[in-house]
């Protein structure tokens, strides 16, 4: 049992570290960060420097929801435009 206990605590600290990185990438609630603003406005301009220091998992956790939200909004507006004609 001791082995599973230590592995679960190791997994927990890994998860804690990922969420800390996500929090740093996202910033305080309601305040845009340069990375997420780039994701929303012009994702093609994101450089290595924008994501330096972020673990891949933390990057996905921070960026994918913002990217999906933008894509969904564009899709919704396109459907509205098609339906309007």
N, CA, C and O atoms as a Tinker XYZ file with bonds, in Angstrom:
   340  protein
     1  N      0.812000   -1.197000    0.000000    73     2
     2  CA     0.000000    0.000000    0.000000    64     1     3
     3  C      0.850000    1.254000    0.000000    63     2     4     5
     4  O      0.451000    2.272000   -0.565000    81     3
     5  N      1.990000    1.198000    0.612000    73     3     6
     6  CA     2.834000    2.377000    0.679000    64     5     7
     7  C      3.241000    2.838000   -0.711000    63     6     8     9
     8  O      3.365000    4.039000   -0.948000    81     7
     9  N      3.454000    1.895000   -1.642000    73     7    10
    10  CA     3.857000    2.269000   -2.999000    64     9    11
    11  C      2.744000    3.026000   -3.693000    63    10    12    13
    12  O      3.006000    4.028000   -4.359000    81    11
    13  N      1.489000    2.564000   -3.550000    73    11    14
    14  CA     0.395000    3.265000   -4.215000    64    13    15
    15  C      0.149000    4.628000   -3.581000    63    14    16    17
    16  O     -0.245000    5.581000   -4.253000    81    15
    17  N      0.387000    4.703000   -2.276000    73    15    18
    18  CA     0.221000    5.988000   -1.591000    64    17    19
    19  C      1.222000    7.013000   -2.092000    63    18    20    21
    20  O      0.866000    8.166000   -2.334000    81    19
    21  N      2.478000    6.597000   -2.251000    73    19    22
    22  CA     3.481000    7.540000   -2.714000    64    21    23
    23  C      3.264000    7.896000   -4.175000    63    22    24    25
    24  O      3.515000    9.034000   -4.572000    81    23
    25  N      2.796000    6.933000   -4.997000    73    23    26
    26  CA     2.570000    7.250000   -6.403000    64    25    27
    27  C      1.375000    8.179000   -6.556000    63    26    28    29
    28  O      1.379000    9.035000   -7.441000    81    27
    29  N      0.348000    8.033000   -5.713000    73    27    30
    30  CA    -0.787000    8.942000   -5.827000    64    29    31
    31  C     -0.422000   10.339000   -5.355000    63    30    32    33
    32  O     -0.930000   11.324000   -5.891000    81    31
    33  N      0.455000   10.438000   -4.354000    73    31    34
    34  CA     0.868000   11.771000   -3.934000    64    33    35
    35  C      1.778000   12.402000   -4.978000    63    34    36    37
    36  O      1.770000   13.621000   -5.149000    81    35
    37  N      2.565000   11.582000   -5.680000    73    35    38
    38  CA     3.389000   12.111000   -6.768000    64    37    39
    39  C      2.501000   12.604000   -7.890000    63    38    40    41
    40  O      2.765000   13.651000   -8.481000    81    39
    41  N      1.439000   11.852000   -8.191000    73    39    42
    42  CA     0.492000   12.281000   -9.216000    64    41    43
    43  C     -0.216000   13.554000   -8.812000    63    42    44    45
    44  O     -0.489000   14.418000   -9.646000    81    43
    45  N     -0.513000   13.666000   -7.529000    73    43    46
    46  CA    -1.182000   14.857000   -7.022000    64    45    47
    47  C     -0.299000   16.083000   -7.141000    63    46    48    49
    48  O     -0.775000   17.148000   -7.533000    81    47
    49  N      0.976000   15.954000   -6.810000    73    47    50
    50  CA     1.861000   17.111000   -6.916000    64    49    51
    51  C      2.083000   17.471000   -8.385000    63    50    52    53
    52  O      2.260000   18.648000   -8.699000    81    51
    53  N      2.078000   16.503000   -9.282000    73    51    54
    54  CA     2.169000   16.769000  -10.725000    64    53    55
    55  C      0.943000   17.556000  -11.156000    63    54    56    57
    56  O      1.067000   18.538000  -11.888000    81    55
    57  N     -0.231000   17.144000  -10.717000    73    55    58
    58  CA    -1.460000   17.861000  -11.062000    64    57    59
    59  C     -1.443000   19.268000  -10.475000    63    58    60    61
    60  O     -1.857000   20.223000  -11.132000    81    59
    61  N     -0.971000   19.396000   -9.252000    73    59    62
    62  CA    -0.874000   20.725000   -8.624000    64    61    63
    63  C      0.040000   21.641000   -9.431000    63    62    64    65
    64  O     -0.266000   22.818000   -9.621000    81    63
    65  N      1.157000   21.101000   -9.905000    73    63    66
    66  CA     2.100000   21.884000  -10.702000    64    65    67
    67  C      1.472000   22.299000  -12.030000    63    66    68    69
    68  O      1.643000   23.437000  -12.469000    81    67
    69  N      0.750000   21.390000  -12.668000    73    67    70
    70  CA     0.083000   21.734000  -13.932000    64    69    71
    71  C     -0.936000   22.847000  -13.728000    63    70    72    73
    72  O     -0.998000   23.788000  -14.519000    81    71
    73  N     -1.731000   22.745000  -12.673000    73    71    74
    74  CA    -2.735000   23.784000  -12.425000    64    73    75
    75  C     -2.080000   25.114000  -12.065000    63    74    76    77
    76  O     -2.618000   26.172000  -12.391000    81    75
    77  N     -0.935000   25.076000  -11.402000    73    75    78
    78  CA    -0.218000   26.322000  -11.117000    64    77    79
    79  C      0.206000   26.973000  -12.430000    63    78    80    81
    80  O      0.064000   28.183000  -12.605000    81    79
    81  N      0.729000   26.164000  -13.351000    73    79    82
    82  CA     1.149000   26.692000  -14.642000    64    81    83
    83  C     -0.046000   27.224000  -15.441000    63    82    84    85
    84  O      0.047000   28.263000  -16.095000    81    83
    85  N     -1.147000   26.511000  -15.382000    73    83    86
    86  CA    -2.361000   26.986000  -16.067000    64    85    87
    87  C     -2.785000   28.326000  -15.486000    63    86    88    89
    88  O     -3.120000   29.249000  -16.228000    81    87
    89  N     -2.772000   28.432000  -14.182000    73    87    90
    90  CA    -3.144000   29.684000  -13.534000    64    89    91
    91  C     -2.252000   30.837000  -13.961000    63    90    92    93
    92  O     -2.728000   31.953000  -14.166000    81    91
    93  N     -0.959000   30.571000  -14.096000    73    91    94
    94  CA    -0.037000   31.611000  -14.548000    64    93    95
    95  C     -0.311000   32.001000  -15.998000    63    94    96    97
    96  O     -0.218000   33.176000  -16.353000    81    95
    97  N     -0.648000   31.023000  -16.834000    73    95    98
    98  CA    -0.921000   31.308000  -18.244000    64    97    99
    99  C     -2.224000   32.065000  -18.405000    63    98   100   101
   100  O     -2.332000   32.964000  -19.240000    81    99
   101  N     -3.211000   31.700000  -17.604000    73    99   102
   102  CA    -4.525000   32.315000  -17.726000    64   101   103
   103  C     -4.585000   33.641000  -16.995000    63   102   104   105
   104  O     -5.245000   34.569000  -17.463000    81   103
   105  N     -3.919000   33.752000  -15.869000    73   103   106
   106  CA    -3.923000   34.991000  -15.102000    64   105   107
   107  C     -5.141000   35.080000  -14.205000    63   106   108   109
   108  O     -5.967000   34.168000  -14.176000    81   107
   109  N     -5.252000   36.179000  -13.473000    73   107   110
   110  CA    -6.397000   36.363000  -12.586000    64   109   111
   111  C     -7.709000   36.383000  -13.370000    63   110   112   113
   112  O     -7.758000   36.838000  -14.512000    81   111
   113  N     -8.749000   35.892000  -12.748000    73   111   114
   114  CA   -10.054000   35.826000  -13.402000    64   113   115
   115  C    -10.460000   37.187000  -13.961000    63   114   116   117
   116  O    -10.389000   38.209000  -13.279000    81   115
   117  N    -10.882000   37.167000  -15.207000    73   115   118
   118  CA   -11.355000   38.380000  -15.832000    64   117   119
   119  C    -10.271000   39.259000  -16.421000    63   118   120   121
   120  O    -10.576000   40.225000  -17.122000    81   119
   121  N     -9.013000   38.946000  -16.153000    73   119   122
   122  CA    -7.919000   39.742000  -16.697000    64   121   123
   123  C     -7.263000   38.973000  -17.834000    63   122   124   125
   124  O     -6.756000   37.871000  -17.624000    81   123
   125  N     -7.266000   39.546000  -19.049000    73   123   126
   126  CA    -6.645000   38.841000  -20.164000    64   125   127
   127  C     -5.129000   38.772000  -20.000000    63   126   128   129
   128  O     -4.519000   39.668000  -19.418000    81   127
   129  N     -4.542000   37.727000  -20.506000    73   127   130
   130  CA    -3.093000   37.596000  -20.510000    64   129   131
   131  C     -2.623000   37.690000  -21.953000    63   130   132   133
   132  O     -3.398000   37.419000  -22.871000    81   131
   133  N     -1.387000   38.063000  -22.166000    73   131   134
   134  CA    -0.894000   38.166000  -23.547000    64   133   135
   135  C     -1.060000   36.865000  -24.334000    63   134   136   137
   136  O     -1.421000   36.899000  -25.510000    81   135
   137  N     -0.804000   35.728000  -23.701000    73   135   138
   138  CA    -0.925000   34.453000  -24.411000    64   137   139
   139  C     -2.361000   34.212000  -24.850000    63   138   140   141
   140  O     -2.607000   33.894000  -26.013000    81   139
   141  N     -3.316000   34.360000  -23.930000    73   139   142
   142  CA    -4.705000   34.078000  -24.298000    64   141   143
   143  C     -5.262000   35.130000  -25.239000    63   142   144   145
   144  O     -6.128000   34.816000  -26.056000    81   143
   145  N     -4.802000   36.352000  -25.155000    73   143   146
   146  CA    -5.216000   37.373000  -26.123000    64   145   147
   147  C     -4.735000   36.985000  -27.519000    63   146   148   149
   148  O     -5.467000   37.146000  -28.495000    81   147
   149  N     -3.511000   36.477000  -27.614000    73   147   150
   150  CA    -3.020000   36.023000  -28.912000    64   149   151
   151  C     -3.847000   34.850000  -29.421000    63   150   152   153
   152  O     -4.157000   34.781000  -30.611000    81   151
   153  N     -4.202000   33.938000  -28.545000    73   151   154
   154  CA    -5.027000   32.800000  -28.951000    64   153   155
   155  C     -6.348000   33.306000  -29.515000    63   154   156   157
   156  O     -6.811000   32.818000  -30.546000    81   155
   157  N     -6.953000   34.273000  -28.851000    73   155   158
   158  CA    -8.265000   34.783000  -29.272000    64   157   159
   159  C     -8.194000   35.646000  -30.532000    63   158   160   161
   160  O     -9.075000   35.569000  -31.388000    81   159
   161  N     -7.167000   36.453000  -30.645000    73   159   162
   162  CA    -7.120000   37.454000  -31.716000    64   161   163
   163  C     -6.293000   37.046000  -32.932000    63   162   164   165
   164  O     -6.709000   37.286000  -34.065000    81   163
   165  N     -5.139000   36.439000  -32.719000    73   163   166
   166  CA    -4.266000   36.075000  -33.837000    64   165   167
   167  C     -3.319000   34.963000  -33.419000    63   166   168   169
   168  O     -2.132000   35.191000  -33.184000    81   167
   169  N     -3.864000   33.761000  -33.331000    73   167   170
   170  CA    -3.102000   32.607000  -32.845000    64   169   171
   171  C     -1.890000   32.295000  -33.712000    63   170   172   173
   172  O     -0.909000   31.739000  -33.219000    81   171
   173  N     -1.940000   32.637000  -34.973000    73   171   174
   174  CA    -0.811000   32.348000  -35.861000    64   173   175
   175  C      0.444000   33.122000  -35.474000    63   174   176   177
   176  O      1.528000   32.830000  -35.980000    81   175
   177  N      0.313000   34.106000  -34.584000    73   175   178
   178  CA     1.469000   34.890000  -34.158000    64   177   179
   179  C      2.113000   34.369000  -32.867000    63   178   180   181
   180  O      3.078000   34.958000  -32.380000    81   179
   181  N      1.600000   33.292000  -32.321000    73   179   182
   182  CA     2.174000   32.737000  -31.093000    64   181   183
   183  C      3.557000   32.181000  -31.409000    63   182   184   185
   184  O      3.743000   31.447000  -32.380000    81   183
   185  N      4.509000   32.540000  -30.580000    73   183   186
   186  CA     5.891000   32.096000  -30.775000    64   185   187
   187  C      6.334000   31.203000  -29.619000    63   186   188   189
   188  O      5.621000   31.043000  -28.628000    81   187
   189  N      7.502000   30.637000  -29.764000    73   187   190
   190  CA     8.068000   29.823000  -28.686000    64   189   191
   191  C      8.189000   30.629000  -27.402000    63   190   192   193
   192  O      7.991000   30.094000  -26.311000    81   191
   193  N      8.514000   31.909000  -27.524000    73   191   194
   194  CA     8.668000   32.760000  -26.339000    64   193   195
   195  C      7.354000   32.903000  -25.578000    63   194   196   197
   196  O      7.362000   33.041000  -24.354000    81   195
   197  N      6.225000   32.873000  -26.288000    73   195   198
   198  CA     4.923000   33.006000  -25.626000    64   197   199
   199  C      4.600000   31.820000  -24.737000    63   198   200   201
   200  O      3.873000   31.958000  -23.753000    81   199
   201  N      5.130000   30.668000  -25.073000    73   199   202
   202  CA     4.804000   29.452000  -24.323000    64   201   203
   203  C      6.005000   28.898000  -23.557000    63   202   204   205
   204  O      5.939000   27.804000  -22.996000    81   203
   205  N      7.087000   29.648000  -23.534000    73   203   206
   206  CA     8.294000   29.198000  -22.827000    64   205   207
   207  C      7.980000   28.939000  -21.360000    63   206   208   209
   208  O      7.344000   29.751000  -20.689000    81   207
   209  N      8.435000   27.808000  -20.886000    73   207   210
   210  CA     8.261000   27.467000  -19.479000    64   209   211
   211  C      6.959000   26.753000  -19.164000    63   210   212   213
   212  O      6.784000   26.255000  -18.052000    81   211
   213  N      6.044000   26.693000  -20.121000    73   211   214
   214  CA     4.790000   25.980000  -19.872000    64   213   215
   215  C      4.940000   24.523000  -20.281000    63   214   216   217
   216  O      5.394000   24.219000  -21.384000    81   215
   217  N      4.565000   23.650000  -19.404000    73   215   218
   218  CA     4.496000   22.234000  -19.697000    64   217   219
   219  C      3.423000   22.029000  -20.769000    63   218   220   221
   220  O      2.448000   22.779000  -20.808000    81   219
   221  N      3.583000   21.038000  -21.627000    73   219   222
   222  CA     2.620000   20.790000  -22.701000    64   221   223
   223  C      1.210000   20.597000  -22.152000    63   222   224   225
   224  O      0.250000   21.117000  -22.721000    81   223
   225  N      1.074000   19.856000  -21.055000    73   223   226
   226  CA    -0.249000   19.643000  -20.474000    64   225   227
   227  C     -0.853000   20.951000  -19.984000    63   226   228   229
   228  O     -2.038000   21.205000  -20.200000    81   227
   229  N     -0.061000   21.774000  -19.335000    73   227   230
   230  CA    -0.552000   23.069000  -18.854000    64   229   231
   231  C     -0.932000   23.959000  -20.029000    63   230   232   233
   232  O     -1.920000   24.690000  -19.966000    81   231
   233  N     -0.162000   23.899000  -21.080000    73   231   234
   234  CA    -0.456000   24.689000  -22.273000    64   233   235
   235  C     -1.799000   24.287000  -22.857000    63   234   236   237
   236  O     -2.619000   25.147000  -23.179000    81   235
   237  N     -2.029000   22.995000  -22.997000    73   235   238
   238  CA    -3.316000   22.527000  -23.510000    64   237   239
   239  C     -4.460000   22.960000  -22.605000    63   238   240   241
   240  O     -5.505000   23.400000  -23.086000    81   239
   241  N     -4.264000   22.835000  -21.296000    73   239   242
   242  CA    -5.318000   23.206000  -20.356000    64   241   243
   243  C     -5.667000   24.693000  -20.441000    63   242   244   245
   244  O     -6.822000   25.072000  -20.253000    81   243
   245  N     -4.676000   25.527000  -20.723000    73   243   246
   246  CA    -4.905000   26.970000  -20.774000    64   245   247
   247  C     -5.414000   27.422000  -22.131000    63   246   248   249
   248  O     -6.310000   28.263000  -22.211000    81   247
   249  N     -4.852000   26.872000  -23.197000    73   247   250
   250  CA    -5.094000   27.401000  -24.538000    64   249   251
   251  C     -6.302000   26.773000  -25.229000    63   250   252   253
   252  O     -7.072000   27.481000  -25.878000    81   251
   253  N     -6.480000   25.470000  -25.104000    73   251   254
   254  CA    -7.567000   24.831000  -25.847000    64   253   255
   255  C     -8.951000   25.394000  -25.537000    63   254   256   257
   256  O     -9.717000   25.621000  -26.474000    81   255
   257  N     -9.313000   25.630000  -24.287000    73   255   258
   258  CA   -10.643000   26.201000  -24.046000    64   257   259
   259  C    -10.827000   27.565000  -24.719000    63   258   260   261
   260  O    -11.900000   27.859000  -25.246000    81   259
   261  N     -9.793000   28.386000  -24.701000    73   259   262
   262  CA    -9.894000   29.701000  -25.348000    64   261   263
   263  C    -10.023000   29.539000  -26.857000    63   262   264   265
   264  O    -10.836000   30.219000  -27.484000    81   263
   265  N     -9.240000   28.657000  -27.442000    73   263   266
   266  CA    -9.293000   28.437000  -28.889000    64   265   267
   267  C    -10.637000   27.863000  -29.306000    63   266   268   269
   268  O    -11.201000   28.291000  -30.313000    81   267
   269  N    -11.159000   26.905000  -28.553000    73   267   270
   270  CA   -12.466000   26.331000  -28.878000    64   269   271
   271  C    -13.575000   27.365000  -28.746000    63   270   272   273
   272  O    -14.505000   27.376000  -29.552000    81   271
   273  N    -13.492000   28.224000  -27.753000    73   271   274
   274  CA   -14.509000   29.262000  -27.573000    64   273   275
   275  C    -14.526000   30.219000  -28.760000    63   274   276   277
   276  O    -15.596000   30.598000  -29.236000    81   275
   277  N    -13.357000   30.610000  -29.237000    73   275   278
   278  CA   -13.276000   31.504000  -30.396000    64   277   279
   279  C    -13.830000   30.808000  -31.635000    63   278   280   281
   280  O    -14.606000   31.400000  -32.385000    81   279
   281  N    -13.439000   29.568000  -31.850000    73   279   282
   282  CA   -13.921000   28.822000  -33.011000    64   281   283
   283  C    -15.427000   28.646000  -32.958000    63   282   284   285
   284  O    -16.102000   28.766000  -33.981000    81   283
   285  N    -15.962000   28.362000  -31.778000    73   283   286
   286  CA   -17.403000   28.178000  -31.648000    64   285   287
   287  C    -18.153000   29.486000  -31.912000    63   286   288   289
   288  O    -19.216000   29.476000  -32.533000    81   287
   289  N    -17.613000   30.596000  -31.449000    73   287   290
   290  CA   -18.233000   31.894000  -31.706000    64   289   291
   291  C    -18.240000   32.205000  -33.198000    63   290   292   293
   292  O    -19.246000   32.684000  -33.722000    81   291
   293  N    -17.146000   31.944000  -33.881000    73   291   294
   294  CA   -17.090000   32.173000  -35.328000    64   293   295
   295  C    -18.075000   31.268000  -36.056000    63   294   296   297
   296  O    -18.747000   31.702000  -36.991000    81   295
   297  N    -18.161000   30.025000  -35.632000    73   295   298
   298  CA   -19.117000   29.087000  -36.234000    64   297   299
   299  C    -20.541000   29.573000  -36.043000    63   298   300   301
   300  O    -21.350000   29.525000  -36.970000    81   299
   301  N    -20.850000   30.048000  -34.826000    73   299   302
   302  CA   -22.198000   30.530000  -34.530000    64   301   303
   303  C    -22.541000   31.732000  -35.402000    63   302   304   305
   304  O    -23.640000   31.809000  -35.952000    81   303
   305  N    -21.598000   32.675000  -35.529000    73   303   306
   306  CA   -21.840000   33.856000  -36.359000    64   305   307
   307  C    -22.013000   33.483000  -37.826000    63   306   308   309
   308  O    -22.831000   34.083000  -38.524000    81   307
   309  N    -21.257000   32.503000  -38.298000    73   307   310
   310  CA   -21.395000   32.055000  -39.686000    64   309   311
   311  C    -22.770000   31.445000  -39.921000    63   310   312   313
   312  O    -23.398000   31.707000  -40.946000    81   311
   313  N    -23.238000   30.642000  -38.986000    73   311   314
   314  CA   -24.562000   30.045000  -39.120000    64   313   315
   315  C    -25.650000   31.120000  -39.097000    63   314   316   317
   316  O    -26.614000   31.042000  -39.858000    81   315
   317  N    -25.500000   32.107000  -38.239000    73   315   318
   318  CA   -26.465000   33.202000  -38.194000    64   317   319
   319  C    -26.485000   33.965000  -39.509000    63   318   320   321
   320  O    -27.551000   34.340000  -39.996000    81   319
   321  N    -25.308000   34.195000  -40.085000    73   319   322
   322  CA   -25.226000   34.915000  -41.353000    64   321   323
   323  C    -25.887000   34.128000  -42.486000    63   322   324   325
   324  O    -26.572000   34.691000  -43.340000    81   323
   325  N    -25.664000   32.819000  -42.472000    73   323   326
   326  CA   -26.288000   31.968000  -43.508000    64   325   327
   327  C    -27.798000   31.965000  -43.339000    63   326   328   329
   328  O    -28.532000   32.063000  -44.323000    81   327
   329  N    -28.266000   31.855000  -42.109000    73   327   330
   330  CA   -29.704000   31.821000  -41.840000    64   329   331
   331  C    -30.380000   33.156000  -42.130000    63   330   332   333
   332  O    -31.579000   33.193000  -42.409000    81   331
   333  N    -29.629000   34.248000  -42.069000    73   331   334
   334  CA   -30.203000   35.576000  -42.283000    64   333   335
   335  C    -30.513000   35.811000  -43.752000    63   334   336   337
   336  O    -31.312000   36.691000  -44.073000    81   335
   337  N    -29.908000   35.053000  -44.646000    73   335   338
   338  CA   -30.107000   35.291000  -46.088000    64   337   339
   339  C    -31.078000   34.330000  -46.669000    63   338   340
   340  O    -31.362000   34.388000  -47.866000    81   339
